[in-house]
Amino acid sequence: MNGKTVIVTGANSGIGKATAAGVVRLRGRVIMACRDVNAAEEAAREIREETGADSRQLVVKQLDLSSLTSVRTFCRDVIKEEPRLDVLVNNAGVYQCPYTKTEDGFEMQFGVNHLGHFLLTHLLLDLLKQSAPSRIVMVSSKLYKRGHINFEDLSSEQSYDKAFAYSRSKLANLLFTCELARRLEGSRVTVNALTPGIVRTNLGRHVHVPTLAKPLFNLLSWSLFKSPEEGAQTSIYLACSPDVEGVQGKCFADCRPQILLDKATDQEVASKLWDISEVMVGITT
């Protein structure tokens, strides 16, 4: 990855931080796109200590995916400052949070996990095309299987179930990957998704575990869940490996392609979701 620039969203902790460290170990340069700049600076310092990377290999930039204004500002700065962009890793996410809305009035999980990354990818696409061959990596979840796209209530104003809303946002990631792959044919920009499995990260901070059950839960999580480093392996593989050069529109788990449920590759739904997402984020073509 020497000479290549990679953006990783949500790179200050968990899978994102481990992905950034993995790319740096392969001598790539990482832009850590994070909401909390202080946490990102601390994470960058830790990665430098672990890997021996120099300060030029890790750049921290502020990006709040719950704010379309923040996404636009971030992209404007990147386009102005960066001569090339080789990989975009759409990793950041919120998981089963209480019902809240983004700055722009969208349900938080759908707004951050799907719409924020949708706009980010759209605005950086020209730079990725100029830098081709280049890659886009979408971090989804196997929980997409429990999701459903209800076009009548994308912001959960009629009813809200935090687990369902997360699953829907992860299904949206896969439908976005499907439609984007179709649109990128022949561009030498590839997009692929992945499901990392169950990983010990702070993503589950909104999940309530009864006090008496916490010791058992913690013990089980250490024995059964992946470490962030293990969880990041497929992200790093899709971002860096020559094995997937030219591979388009697939979903991977443990560095192997997966067969998705039909609802994750439904071309009609993917196309409709794309059109509605454009309207929601204010893209005019």
N, C-alpha and C positions, 0 to 999 in steps of 0.2 A: 504493500500500500504506500510505498515511498513516493512522495510527491502528490498524493491524492488527498482531497479534502472531503470529510464526512460530517454531516450534521446529524446529531442524535438528540431528539427531543426527550425531555425528562431524564437528563443524564446525571443528575446529582445524587441518585440513589438507586438501589435495586438493580434490575436488569439493565437499565439505561447506563448506569455507572459502570457496570461490568462490561457492557458493550463498548463503551468509550475506552476503557482500559485495554480491552482485547484488540481494538483497532490501533491504538497507540503502540502496543507491543509489536504489531506488524509494520510499524514505522509510518502509519498514517497520521494525518493531522485531523483533529476533531474539534468541531464547534459544538460546545455544550449549550444547547438551547433550553433554558430553564426559567421557571417562574420566579424561584427564590435565588437571587444572584449570590447572596452570602453562602447559602448551602452549597451552591454550585462551585464557588471559589474554594470552599473547604474540601469538596470532593476532588476538585482538580489538583489541589495540593497533595491529597492522599494518593491519587493516581500517579503523580510525578514521583512521589517517594517510592511507591511500589515498583514502578517500571523504569525509573531513571530517565523519563522523558524530559525534554527541555521545555521552557515556557512557550515556545512557538508552536509546539505540538498540540497544546490544549488552549482553546480560546473560549471564554465564557461570554454568552450573550443572553440578554433578557428576552424571554418569550412567554407570554401568558396566553395559552390556547383558549381560555374562556373569554378572551377579548379579541374581537376581529380587528380592532384598531391596533392592538399589540402585534398581531400576526402580520398586518400590513407594514407596520414600522420595521419589524424584524426583517422581513423580506426585502424591503427597500434598502436597508443597510447592507444586507448580504450581497444584493445585486450590485450595489455601488462599490463595495470593498473587496469582493472576491472575484478573481479572474476565472475561476472554475469551481464546479461542484460535482463531485464524482458519485457520491452516495447520500441519499436522504433516508434516515431511519426514523420512521414515525412510531415512536416508542411510548411517549408519555400517555398517562391515562388516569382517570379517577374510577374508583370501584365501590359500588353500592353505597353511595353517600346519601344522606337524607335529602329530601326534595329541596333543591335550590335551583336558581336560574343563573345563567351566565350574564355578563354585562349587557348582552344583546337580546336577552329574554328567552333563551333556549334552555330546555332542561339540561342540567349540568353535564351528565354523563354523555348524552348525545352531542351536546355542544362541544365538549372538549375532545372526546374520543373520536368522534367522526367529523363534525363540521370544522373544527379548528384545523385538523390535519388536512381536510379537503381543501380549504383555502390556502393553507401553507404550501401544499403540493402544487396547486394550480399556479400560484405566484412564482414558484421556483422552477417551473417546468422549462421555460426558455433557457435558463442557465444550465439545467441538466442536459437539455438537447444540444447546446453549444459544446458541452464537455463530453459528449458521447464517445465511446460506450460508457453509460452511467446507469445507476441503479436506484430504485426506490424499494424500501423494505417496510412492510406494514406489520405491526405486532397486533395480532388478534387474540382469540382465546377459544378453547374448545367449548366454552359456555355459549358460543354463538348458536349452538344446537337448540337452546331454549328460547331463542329470540324470534321475534316476528316484526316485520315492518308494517306498522299501521299508519298509512299515509294520512289518515284523518286525525291522528293525535301524536305527532312526532315529538311534541314538547310535553307530553304526559299531563296535559291540563285537565283531561277528563278523569284519568285515574293514574296513580303512580305506585309502582312496585319496584323497589330499588334493584332487586336481583334481575327482574325482567328487563329493566331499563339498561342495565349493564350488558346483558346478553344481546339486546337489540343493537346497542352501539357497536358491539364486536361483530355482529352479523353485517352491519353497515360497512365496517372495515373490509370485509371479504367481498361484498357487492361492489364497493368502490374499486378494489383491486381488480375485479373481473372486468368492469367497464373501462377502467383506465388502461388495462392491458390491451383491450380491443382498440382503443384510440391511439395507443403508442406503437402499433404494428409498423415496422419499417423505420422507426425513428432511432433505433439503437439505444433506446432507454428502456430498461426492463423494470417491471414491478412484480414483486412476489410477496406473499404473506406468510406468517408463521404463527403457530400456537406454542407457547413456551412450556406449557404444563403448569403444575402447581409449584410455585416458587416462594421461598421465604423472603417477602419484601414488606415494606410498610403500606403496600396497596390495600391491605385488609384492615386498615386502621378504623374503618367505620363498621366492621363486623363485630357484633357483641358476643363475647364469650363469657359465660357466667364465672364469677370469681373462683368458685370451688373447682371448676373444670379447667382453669387456666394452666395449672402445672401439667396435667395430662395432655392438654392441647399443645403446650410448648414442647413436651417430650415427643409427641407424635410428629409435630412439624419438623423437628430436627431429624427424625428417623425416616420420614416419608416424603417430605417436600424437597425439592431441588434447592441448592444454594443459588444465589444470584449469578455466580460464575457459570454454573451448569445451565441455568435458565437462559443465559445470554449466548450459548454456543450456536444456536441456529440463526440468531440475528447476525452474529459475526460471520458465520458461514455464508449467508445470503449477501452480506455486504462485501465480502472479500474474496470468496473462493472462486478460482477459475472453473471449478466443476459446474457452476450455474451460469456461466457466461452465455448470454443469449436465451436463457430459460425465461419464459414469459407467462404470467398469470396463474402461477401455481401456489399451493399452500403447503408448507413444510412443517414437520415436527421432528425433533431429534435429528435434524439434517437430512430427513427423507421426505419425499413428496407424499401428500396425503390425498385420499379421496374425500371430497366434501359432500355434504348433503345437497340435494338439488336446489334447496332454497338459497344457498350461498352462491350459486352460479346461475341463477335465473336471469337471463339476459334482459327480459322485459322489465322486471323489478329493478335490476341494476341501472338500466337506462332511465327509468322514471325517478329513482332515487337521485341520480346524478342531476337531472333537470331541476328537481325540487331543491336540492342542496345548493345549486347555483343561485337560485332565487333567494334562499335563506341567507347566504353569505354576501349577497349583493354583487355577484359577478354578472356583468352585462357583456354579451358577445354580439 
